[in-house]
Amino acid sequence: MNHLHRIACAAVAGLVAAVSASGCVAVAAGAVAGAGVYAFHAGKLNATLDAPMDRSYEATRAALQDLELVEVAAVKDAFDAKVTARTADAKDVTIRLEKVGDSATDISIRIGTFGDEHKSTAILAEIRERL
């Protein structure tokens, strides 16, 4: 199991523990339904997309365009991709994709230096909508 999968599993376990302790199942289910399962740590959002690398890459670029983010650069090979964009307030958006199987791609999203969980989850939700 790779590092991102361990992070995702730990995040899910923590979410389940928090929900069990607080009894707030509806809020947790809504959060998971909106952007899917993800982990936000040290300013970076990490998740796994249930789609091959090529579809994930095209969905990422389309989502950024629909969100009116200015694409700065996009590079891709058979194993990895990196898309960079800029927000209206001049923050850099860096999205990295890594092929983890024929039908799975790991994704990481960082906005600015310190990250922005709200905007990162919105971008992830837009990408997943296009898959």
Disulfide bonds with the S-S distance in Angstrom:
none
